[in-house]
Amino acid sequence: MSQGVEVMGLYVRDQDEALAFYVGKLGFRVHTDVRNGDYRWLTVQHPERPSFQLGLFVPGPPVLDAATAQALHAIVAKGAMPPLVLTVDDCRAACERLRERGVEITQEPVDRYGSVDAGFRDPSGNGWKMIQARR
């Protein structure tokens, strides 16, 4: 029996807004988009990592009560959640492409630890590190 992480969830303030960002600006693809009443299970995947899905979930019922959901929205918006990491072939070029697509760059590319990294945020406030793959 093989095991592994298949889906990692990310809290977003609006699933349609998140979908437009992850698909339209980052180049992810929709994997699953289904509804069960008011609940929507929405996952996307990076085209080069088809076995891994990123869940774009709005905190709230039926999983969380309204007060907890409100607190999570505030925490995410402040950028307080741990960053996700995206590897790229050329960090500086990728940063420019994202900037041209209107992505908020929070850290310009920096040479560090034998590689180059930069930072950006999604519309909900989730932070990302973009790291150039070592050659």
Secondary structure, DSSP 8 states (H G I E B T S, - for coil): ------EEEEE-S-HHHHHIIIIIIT--EEEEEEEETTEEEEEEE-TT-TT-EEEEE---TTTS-HHHHHHHHHHHHTT-S--EEEEES-HHHHHHHHHHTT-EEEEEEEEETTEEEEEEE-TT--EEEEEE---
